[in-house]
Amino acid sequence: MQPRACRVLLGSPAVGRSIGELRLRSAMGATVVGVRHDGHHVTNPGPDYRFAAGDEVTLVGTPDQQAAVRRLFEA
C-alpha cells in the first residue's frame, strides 16, 4: 500500500467535518497519515482534525479505499 495524496475541494462534504465524523478508517478503510494545511504539515492527525478546503491529505490504504476517500474529498 503506497501512500497517496489528494486535495479536499471547496464544496466537498468533508469541509468542516472531522476525521472521526467521516469515519474514514472504519467505514472506508483508509488511514489519514498526514495533512498539509496553509503550509503547515500535521503528521498522523487525530480523529478531531477538521478538514478545510485546500487541505492536501496523505492516505494509506488499498487503491479502492483511497479512491473512495478521494471521491468524498473531490465531490
C-alpha positions as CSV (number, residue, x, y, z in Angstrom):
1,M,0.0,0.0,0.0
2,Q,1.6,3.2,-1.2
3,P,0.6,6.5,0.4
4,R,-1.3,8.8,-2.0
5,A,-2.1,12.4,-1.7
6,C,-5.4,14.1,-2.6
7,R,-6.9,17.5,-2.1
8,V,-10.1,18.5,-0.3
9,L,-12.0,20.7,-2.7
10,L,-14.3,23.6,-1.9
11,G,-17.8,22.2,-1.7
12,S,-16.8,18.8,-0.6
13,P,-19.0,17.3,2.2
14,A,-15.8,16.7,4.1
15,V,-15.1,20.5,4.6
16,G,-15.6,21.4,8.3
17,R,-16.0,17.8,9.3
18,S,-13.6,15.7,11.4
19,I,-11.8,12.5,10.5
20,G,-13.8,10.8,13.2
21,E,-17.2,12.2,12.0
22,L,-16.4,11.0,8.5
23,R,-15.4,7.5,9.7
24,L,-12.6,7.3,7.1
25,R,-10.9,4.4,8.7
26,S,-13.9,2.4,10.0
27,A,-16.2,3.0,7.0
28,M,-13.8,3.4,4.1
29,G,-10.7,1.6,5.4
30,A,-8.3,4.3,4.6
31,T,-6.0,6.0,7.2
32,V,-5.0,9.7,7.1
33,V,-1.3,9.8,7.8
34,G,-0.7,13.5,7.1
35,V,-2.4,16.8,6.2
36,R,-0.8,19.9,4.7
37,H,-2.8,22.9,5.7
38,D,-1.8,26.5,4.9
39,G,1.8,25.5,4.5
40,H,1.9,23.5,7.8
41,H,2.2,19.8,8.0
42,V,0.2,17.7,10.5
43,T,1.6,14.2,10.9
44,N,-0.9,11.5,12.0
45,P,-3.8,13.8,12.7
46,G,-6.2,12.5,15.3
47,P,-9.9,11.9,14.9
48,D,-10.7,15.5,15.9
49,Y,-8.9,17.0,12.9
50,R,-11.4,19.0,10.8
51,F,-10.8,19.3,7.1
52,A,-10.7,22.6,5.3
53,A,-10.9,23.3,1.6
54,G,-7.5,23.1,0.0
55,D,-6.1,20.6,2.6
56,E,-3.7,18.1,0.9
57,V,-4.3,14.8,2.6
58,T,-2.0,11.8,2.5
59,L,-3.8,8.5,2.7
60,V,-2.7,4.9,3.3
61,G,-5.0,2.1,2.2
62,T,-5.7,-0.1,-0.8
63,P,-6.3,1.6,-4.1
64,D,-10.1,1.1,-3.7
65,Q,-10.1,2.5,-0.2
66,Q,-8.0,5.5,-1.3
67,A,-10.4,6.1,-4.3
68,A,-13.4,6.1,-2.0
69,V,-11.9,8.9,0.1
70,R,-10.8,10.8,-3.0
71,R,-14.4,10.7,-4.3
72,L,-15.6,12.2,-1.0
73,F,-12.9,14.9,-0.9
74,E,-13.4,15.8,-4.6
75,A,-17.3,15.7,-4.6
